[in-house]
Amino acid sequence: MAKRLVDLIRSVDTVLDERRRLAQQEKRLVGALNRALAKMGYAVVAAKGGGGRRRRRRRGRRPGRKPKAA
């Protein structure tokens, strides 16, 4: 049982290392592409948000707020 657990942990660790390496390689490649495109007046932008998510503003008053005085 302990051997299977060690093998599983090793496998997960290997997969995580590979994902980290691929993320670093992707970042380098996108950076190089962005530099090349910048020379032509273009830029690479994210299609779906990761870090730049905007909070959508709701209409109406926030819950828990007092109503406006008439």
C-alpha positions in Angstrom: 0.0 0.0 0.0 2.8 2.4 0.9 4.6 1.7 -2.4 1.5 2.5 -4.4 1.1 5.8 -2.5 4.7 6.7 -3.2 4.3 5.9 -6.8 1.1 8.0 -7.0 2.9 11.0 -5.3 5.8 10.7 -7.7 3.4 10.6 -10.7 1.5 13.7 -9.5 4.8 15.5 -8.9 6.0 14.6 -12.4 2.8 15.9 -13.9 3.0 19.2 -11.9 6.6 19.7 -12.9 5.7 19.3 -16.6 2.8 21.7 -16.2 5.1 24.3 -14.7 7.6 23.8 -17.5 5.0 24.2 -20.1 3.6 27.3 -18.5 7.0 28.9 -18.5 7.6 27.9 -22.1 4.2 29.3 -23.1 5.0 32.6 -21.3 8.4 32.9 -23.1 6.8 32.1 -26.5 3.9 34.6 -26.0 6.4 37.2 -24.9 8.5 36.7 -28.0 5.4 36.8 -30.2 4.2 39.9 -28.5 7.6 41.6 -29.1 7.5 40.6 -32.8 3.9 41.8 -33.2 4.6 45.1 -31.4 7.0 46.0 -34.2 4.1 45.7 -36.6 1.7 47.6 -34.3 -0.2 44.6 -32.9 -0.3 42.9 -29.4 -1.3 39.6 -28.0 -4.2 39.9 -25.4 -5.9 37.2 -23.4 -9.2 36.0 -24.8 -10.6 34.8 -21.5 -9.7 36.5 -18.3 -7.2 35.1 -15.8 -6.1 38.0 -13.8 -7.9 40.9 -15.4 -11.4 40.1 -14.5 -13.7 43.0 -14.1 -16.5 43.0 -11.6 -19.8 43.6 -13.2 -21.7 46.5 -11.7 -25.3 45.5 -10.8 -28.2 47.9 -11.1 -30.1 49.0 -8.1 -29.2 49.4 -4.5 -26.9 46.9 -2.7 -28.6 44.5 -0.3 -28.7 45.8 3.3 -28.7 49.5 2.2 -31.4 51.8 3.5 -33.9 53.0 0.9 -33.5 56.6 -0.3 -35.5 59.2 1.7 -38.4 60.6 -0.2 
